[in-house]
Amino acid sequence: MTIDEKLQHFYEVSLDEAREDAAKAIQDHKAYLEQVLEEHKQSRTQTAEAEVKAEAEHVRREVNKALSAEQITLKRDWSLRQNELKESLFAEVRDKALRFTSTPEYSDYLCRRIKEAKDFAEDDEIQIYLSAGDKELADALSAKTGCTLLVSSEDFLGGIRAEIPGKNILIDNSFATNLAAMRKEFKFDGGLNHE
């Protein structure tokens, strides 16, 4: 082999090695770039998932906050409406009670209540009071019941109040007290079980 041939052979071998080294370097660089790309994709995917999760949580909190505010508004409106209805209902009941006091049945009702109070007191002293608005009925009721009746300075819408001083007992069958008790205990129950 001549020197030119040797040089040619050396040149070709060197070029082949350089090509192989270049191809290996390119392959290694491609593999590195693919790994970097994959890591970048995973990182971006995780970041995007975290952002979506955080935004979903934020939206959920905002929806819950809006829902809570709306529930509070609805409950307040519902409570106000219930109070309006309750006031209207008790105004109507009060009017009916006052209309009842101008009927003949009212006198019979008072006679029954007076008799019940007298029967309860038995032989003890009893003071029976009529409402200030029933002053004109006092004489007729006294004659019917055979009991001395007192007229209260207070108008308690109707009914009677009786005191048994010896036993320190107050019998309160006044319409005002009964209405106040009903108002205090009144509840709006609805639904299938309470209709």
Helices and strands as residue ranges (DSSP letters): H 3-100, H 104-121, E 127-130, G 132-137, H 138-145, E 149-151, E 159-164, E 169-174, H 175-185
